[in-house]
Amino acid sequence: MQRTSPSSGRSFLHLGAWVFAALVVVVGCSPSTSPDISGSPSPSASSAPASSPSETPVPEPDLVVRLTSGLHNPPALTLTVEIMSDGQVVLGGGSKAWTARSLTAAGLDQIALAVLSAPLLQASADYPTQVIQPSGPAQGLPVGLTAATWTFTVGGGSDPVVVTSRAWLGDETEAMYFVPSPERKELDRLANLLASVSDWVTADGWASATWVSYEAASYLFWVTVWAETPGDGLPSVDGATWPFGGPIEAFGEVVATGVGTGRCGYLDPAQATDIAGTLSEAGVDPLDPNPGVVTDGFWVSLYLSPRTMDGFPTCADEASYLPPYGS
């Protein structure tokens, strides 16, 4: 697996995410299951309104399905789509800002019939690629020939169905390099069907007319502290005041160790917006593909991402995709 050396100044700050955090708008389908990490005290029992005996508690929404795409060269973990039992949908996709929309019961039925009833999604399984062994001298795979790994997580709770499969690379390429796998081809079809829900769910399947900006209730923040001398020209945030208190290189908890120190934790929207403003003031260009910042003799790379209604991604989800790359 090829990775960018820290000496190149490569940072893993998800710029689209932190700019989006600063510009986020309130939408009608605000998540209800994200953890409260603001540190605000909960109202006491005496101050909460009493429930009428006739009231029926509204159940918390459960995960129906989440689809992610993972690459290891270059490393990247991308939310494709998440659907909750109350019809809330979050559509991700690379560096694009996440969007949200709501399905009706009829729309959820369409998802269940077209995707979730598929035999391959009834039990946890893994469908990797199997390279065809050449009859002559080993030739290997062409440089750059790699496929993302689809991960379907179906159902919430402690025992969801998790199905992973390498994406299909086209009939011609597959026939040349890989053992035939109708399962992978079918799972790739199902993944692309889920990713394009807005194209085939009928009008009566949507409770809202359009996709709107997704308002996250929680953000993941990953900080990598590099031991090397900072490169020339990196913006400085030395002396900045951070919304979580303390220096940025001590943020969160250590997730893994290796060529640097990876630290991760969670922020509320106000904290994420504050960080976005601090970085902008320091001159971090949101269009710069290789930003990094210097602080008190260190240089750090940053990654800031919104989280879904079901709390994805977690620090554990990202550990294999962000430096210093956990196992």
C-alpha positions in Angstrom: 0.0 0.0 0.0 1.4 3.3 -1.1 1.0 6.2 1.4 2.2 9.8 1.3 5.2 10.5 3.4 4.8 13.1 6.1 7.8 14.9 4.7 5.7 15.8 1.7 3.5 18.1 3.8 0.5 16.0 3.0 -2.4 16.7 5.4 -5.6 14.8 5.8 -7.8 17.8 6.6 -11.2 17.2 5.0 -11.5 20.8 3.8 -15.0 20.4 2.3 -16.2 19.2 5.7 -14.8 22.1 7.8 -16.0 24.7 5.4 -19.4 23.0 5.3 -19.4 23.1 9.1 -19.0 26.9 9.0 -21.9 27.3 6.5 -24.2 24.6 7.7 -27.9 25.3 7.6 -30.7 24.0 9.7 -32.9 21.4 8.0 -36.2 19.8 8.9 -34.8 16.3 9.3 -32.3 17.2 12.1 -30.9 13.9 13.6 -32.2 12.7 16.8 -29.8 9.8 17.7 -26.4 11.5 17.6 -24.6 11.5 20.9 -24.8 14.7 23.0 -21.1 15.8 23.3 -21.6 19.4 24.0 -21.1 18.9 27.7 -24.3 20.8 28.5 -26.1 19.6 31.6 -29.3 17.6 31.0 -32.5 19.0 32.5 -33.4 17.6 35.9 -36.3 15.3 36.3 -38.2 17.9 38.3 -37.8 20.5 35.4 -38.9 18.1 32.6 -42.6 18.2 31.7 -44.6 15.3 33.0 -45.8 12.7 30.4 -49.5 12.1 30.2 -50.4 8.5 30.9 -52.1 8.3 27.6 -49.0 9.3 25.6 -47.2 6.7 23.6 -43.4 7.2 23.6 -42.0 7.7 20.1 -39.4 5.0 19.5 -35.9 6.2 18.6 -35.1 5.5 14.9 -33.0 2.5 14.1 -30.5 2.0 11.3 -32.0 0.4 8.3 -28.9 0.3 6.1 -25.6 2.1 5.7 -23.4 1.8 2.7 -19.8 3.0 2.8 -16.9 2.8 0.3 -13.4 2.2 1.5 -10.1 2.7 -0.4 -6.6 1.9 0.9 -4.5 3.3 -1.9 -5.0 6.2 -1.4 -6.6 5.7 2.0 -10.2 7.1 2.2 -13.4 6.0 3.9 -16.6 7.5 2.4 -20.1 7.5 3.5 -22.3 6.7 0.5 -25.8 6.6 2.0 -27.5 5.9 5.4 -31.2 5.2 5.9 -33.0 5.2 9.2 -36.2 3.5 10.2 -38.1 6.8 10.5 -37.2 7.5 6.8 -34.4 9.9 7.3 -31.7 9.6 4.6 -28.2 11.0 4.5 -26.4 11.0 1.2 -22.6 11.4 1.4 -20.0 11.0 -1.3 -16.3 11.9 -1.2 -15.6 15.6 -0.6 -19.1 16.7 -1.4 -21.2 18.2 1.3 -23.7 15.7 2.7 -27.4 16.1 1.9 -30.5 14.9 3.6 -34.1 13.9 2.7 -37.0 11.9 4.2 -38.6 8.8 2.8 -42.3 7.8 3.4 -43.3 4.3 4.5 -43.9 3.6 0.8 -40.3 4.7 0.1 -38.9 2.5 2.8 -40.9 -0.4 1.3 -39.3 0.3 -2.1 -35.8 0.2 -0.6 -36.6 -3.0 1.2 -38.0 -4.7 -2.0 -35.3 -3.5 -4.4 -32.2 -3.9 -2.2 -32.6 -5.2 1.3 -34.5 -8.4 0.3 -31.6 -9.5 -1.8 -30.3 -13.0 -0.8 -26.7 -11.7 -0.5 -27.7 -9.3 2.2 -29.4 -11.8 4.6 -26.2 -12.9 6.4 -22.8 -11.4 7.1 -20.1 -12.3 4.6 -17.0 -11.0 2.8 -16.5 -11.2 -1.0 -12.9 -10.2 -1.8 -11.3 -10.3 -5.3 -9.4 -13.5 -6.2 -6.6 -12.9 -8.7 -6.2 -15.4 -11.5 -2.8 -17.1 -11.3 -1.0 -16.6 -14.6 0.2 -19.8 -16.4 3.6 -18.1 -17.3 5.9 -16.0 -15.2 4.0 -14.0 -12.5 2.8 -10.8 -14.0 0.8 -9.4 -11.1 -1.8 -6.7 -11.5 -1.3 -3.5 -13.4 -0.1 -0.5 -11.3 -3.1 1.4 -10.0 -5.6 -1.4 -10.6 -7.5 -1.2 -7.3 -11.2 -1.3 -6.3 -13.0 0.2 -3.4 -14.6 -2.1 -0.8 -18.3 -1.7 -0.4 -19.6 -2.3 3.2 -23.3 -2.8 3.7 -24.5 -2.6 7.3 -28.0 -3.8 7.5 -30.0 -3.3 10.7 -29.0 -1.7 14.0 -28.4 -3.2 17.4 -25.6 -5.3 18.6 -25.7 -7.8 15.7 -26.2 -6.2 12.3 -25.7 -8.0 9.1 -22.4 -6.7 7.6 -21.5 -7.6 4.0 -18.2 -6.5 2.4 -17.4 -6.8 -1.2 -14.8 -5.4 -3.6 -16.4 -3.2 -6.2 -16.8 -4.6 -9.7 -14.3 -3.3 -12.2 -16.2 -4.1 -15.4 -16.7 -7.3 -17.3 -13.5 -7.0 -19.5 -11.1 -6.2 -16.6 -12.7 -8.8 -14.3 -12.4 -11.6 -16.9 -8.7 -10.7 -17.5 -7.5 -10.5 -13.9 -10.0 -12.1 -11.4 -11.8 -15.3 -10.7 -15.4 -15.0 -11.8 -17.6 -13.7 -9.0 -21.3 -13.3 -9.7 -21.7 -12.4 -6.0 -19.4 -9.4 -6.3 -21.1 -8.2 -9.5 -24.5 -8.4 -7.9 -23.4 -6.6 -4.7 -21.9 -3.9 -6.8 -25.2 -3.5 -8.6 -27.0 -3.3 -5.2 -24.5 -0.7 -3.9 -25.0 1.5 -7.0 -28.7 1.2 -6.6 -28.6 2.4 -3.0 -26.2 5.2 -4.0 -28.8 6.4 -6.5 -32.0 6.3 -4.4 -33.1 9.7 -5.7 -33.2 8.3 -9.3 -35.6 5.4 -8.8 -37.7 5.9 -5.6 -41.0 7.2 -6.9 -42.5 10.5 -5.9 -44.9 9.0 -3.3 -41.8 7.5 -1.7 -40.5 10.8 -0.6 -41.8 12.9 2.4 -39.8 15.9 1.3 -39.5 17.3 -2.2 -35.8 17.9 -2.5 -32.4 17.2 -0.9 -31.2 19.8 1.5 -27.9 20.4 3.4 -27.4 17.9 6.2 -27.0 19.4 9.7 -24.8 17.1 11.7 -25.2 17.0 15.5 -21.7 15.6 16.0 -18.4 15.9 14.2 -15.3 13.6 14.2 -12.0 15.4 14.5 -8.7 13.6 13.8 -5.3 15.2 14.6 -2.0 13.7 13.5 1.1 15.1 15.2 4.2 14.6 13.0 7.6 14.4 14.6 9.4 15.9 11.6 10.4 19.5 11.3 7.6 21.5 9.7 7.9 22.2 6.0 8.3 25.8 4.8 5.2 27.8 4.1 2.8 26.0 6.4 0.2 28.3 8.0 0.8 28.8 11.8 -1.9 28.4 14.4 0.5 28.8 17.3 -1.3 30.6 20.1 -4.8 29.8 18.8 -7.5 29.1 21.3 -9.3 25.9 20.6 -12.9 25.2 21.6 -12.1 22.0 23.4 -9.4 23.6 25.6 -5.7 22.8 25.7 -3.3 22.5 22.7 -4.5 20.9 19.5 -1.7 18.3 19.6 -3.3 16.9 22.9 -6.8 16.8 21.5 -8.9 13.6 22.1 -7.5 10.2 22.7 -4.6 8.3 21.1 -6.0 5.9 18.6 -2.9 4.3 17.2 0.9 4.9 17.2 3.4 4.6 14.3 5.2 7.3 12.4 3.2 9.9 14.3 0.6 10.2 16.9 -3.0 9.9 15.8 -5.6 11.4 18.1 -9.3 11.4 17.7 -12.5 12.7 19.4 -15.8 14.3 18.7 -17.1 17.8 18.5 -20.5 19.5 18.6 -21.4 21.8 15.7 -20.4 25.0 17.4 -16.9 23.6 18.2 -16.6 22.4 14.5 -17.5 25.9 13.3 -15.1 27.5 15.7 -12.2 25.3 14.3 -13.2 26.1 10.7 -13.0 29.9 11.6 -9.6 29.5 13.3 -8.2 27.6 10.3 -9.5 30.2 7.9 -8.0 33.1 9.9 -4.7 31.2 9.8 -4.8 31.3 6.0 -5.6 27.6 5.4 -6.9 27.7 1.8 -9.9 25.4 1.3 -8.8 24.8 -2.3 -5.3 23.8 -1.3 -5.0 20.0 -1.7 -2.1 19.7 0.7 -2.7 21.9 3.7 -1.1 21.5 7.1 -0.7 23.8 10.1 2.2 24.5 12.5 1.6 24.9 16.3 4.2 25.4 19.0 7.0 23.6 17.2 4.8 20.8 15.9 3.2 20.4 12.5 -0.2 18.6 12.4 -2.5 17.3 9.8 -6.2 17.4 10.4 -9.4 15.7 9.4 -12.9 17.0 10.3 -16.0 15.1 9.2 -19.7 15.3 10.0 -21.2 12.2 11.6 -24.5 10.5 10.6 -27.7 10.1 12.6 -26.4 6.7 13.7 -23.0 8.1 14.7 -20.9 7.2 11.7 -17.9 7.5 11.4 -16.4 6.7 14.8 -12.7 7.0 15.6 -12.5 3.2 15.2 -14.1 3.4 11.8 -11.4 5.9 10.6 -8.4 4.2 12.3 -7.3 2.3 9.2 -7.7 5.3 6.9 -6.0 8.2 8.6 -2.4 8.5 9.7 -0.6 6.9 11.3 -2.7 4.1 9.9 -3.9 1.5 12.4 -4.0 -2.1 11.4 
